[in-house]
Amino acid sequence: MTLPAPFDKLRIPVIGSPLFIVSGPELVIAQCKAGIVGSFPALNARPQSQLDEWLHQITEELAAHNRDNPDRPAAPFAVNQIVHRSNDRIEADMATCAKWQVPLVITSLGAREEIFNAVRGWGGITMHDVINNRFARKAIEKGADGLIPVAAGAGGHAGTLSPFALMQEIREWFDGLVALSGSIAHGRSILAAQALGADFAYIGSPWIATEEANAVDGYKQGIVEGSADGIVYSNLFTGVHGNYLRSSIENAGLDPDDLPTSDPSKMNFGSGGNTKAKAWKDIWGSGQGIGTVKSVGPVEDMVARLESEYVAAKEALDRATA
């Protein structure tokens, strides 16, 4: 579909997904300056009053960048809201987002009509992440502008459906904005997401291994050293199934191949379930696409690599179909 402004001016069609703890102003600003959408979870700003400070910083720095670089403006930014009964900050965080008129609000773990309407009221766009077609329909019925299908292999809280199946079912009835998530960490995969019908690739785990990410060195190195077969899918740590680095589970003294299950009704982000290890502080989320990440470096280098791979993949496809 034709992308709405300012999302039609991205360097490559990528949204950097919000990473719990890891995403902060430095990472978001670097992503936006590099030409992709940067995002962060509102809950990363603690205490709640810090969210206003972060949005002030992001807005001012991106405006300054745009004044200095009129031929290379920054991409818009996004804030992720956890729309779940366990989040007692949602009203205050939404009021702060309204103050700064956040361009894109990404909602997770619940679709609420009043939130979609509020964002639309200030001229913003909403996208809701889903793990199946049923949840996708509910989100659109309640007023979401777009969808983020979280397919198999995505980092953190993720679904189990193939992106081929999930995108096919969604595109049978929905022609709005879609950002596909799940193991996307290479330019070829961005082009593949578009071939499946997505407008954007939704990329998370590779940004953990950047200089601007708020992650400890061990986590960054775990991404660099990791691969698809080093990812474990479990609901033990938060009550919601997600993908995690096997090495971090082992370092916490747990057996990745013999993890108990958690009660989903007792969802608690970061509690660690019945373990002493805390997600995402000790148990590190990651998607299956990290095999392409070979070193820790600045965001700009990561975007440049993705752009080069994306352009090369498009050229190869053009030659093959000429």
C-alpha positions, 0 to 999 in steps of 0.5 A: 500500500502507499505509506502515509507520511512521514513513513514513506521517506524511510531509508529502508522499510524497517521498524526497530522493535521496542526492546524491554530495558534495552531500548532507550533514547540513545538507541531510538535517536540513532535509529531514527537518524539512520533512517529507520523507525526507532521505538521503545517501551514506555515502561522502560522509562522509570519512574513514570515521570522519566517518560516525559524527559525521554520524549522531550529529548527524542523530539528535540534531538530529531528536530535539531537533526532535521534542521541541520540535515534537510536532505536527510531527515530523521525517521519518525519514532514510536512508543510501545504500550503494554495494554494489559491489566498488570500495567497500572501506568497506561493512562499516565503514559498515554497522557504523556504520549499525547503531550508529545504527539507521538507519531506511532504507538505500538500496542501489545498484549491487549487491544483497546478502542479508547487507546486507538481513538486517542492516538488518532485524535492527535494525528498519530498511527497505531499498530498492534502486535498479534500472534494469529489471525484471530487476534489480528481481526479483533485489533482492527475491529477495535480500531487499530490502524495497522498490524504487527504479525509476530511470527515464529522465531521472533525475539521476546514474546513471540508466536509459533506460526510461519510468516507464510501462513500468518501473512497469507491469512491476514492479507486475505482481508486486511489491506492496511499497514503491516510490519512483519516480525520474526527472525529478520536480520538480513537485507534479503529477509526485509525484501522477503517480508515485502514479498509476503505482503508486509510494508515493513520489516520489524527487527529487534534482536540485532539492535541489542548488539549495538553501541547505543543499546542499553544492554550489558556487554555479556548480552551483546556478546551473547547475540554476536556468538548466538545462532538459531539453535541457541534460542529457547521458547518458554513461558516460565519467565513471564507467563507468556511464551517467548524466545530467549538465549540458551546461554543466559538460561544456563548461566542462571543455573537452569536446564534449557531442555527441562524448563517447567511451565508458568501460569499465564494468569500470573503474568508478571514481566521481569519476575522470573516466574518461580525462579530467582532469575529475572527476565529480561535482566538475567534471562535475555530475550532473542530471536532466531535471526541473530546468526547474521550479527557478527560484531558489536558496532554503531546503529549506523553501521547496522543500518548500512549493512541492511541497506546494502544487503537489501539493495543487492537482493533487489538487484539479484531478483531483478536480474533473475526475473528479467 
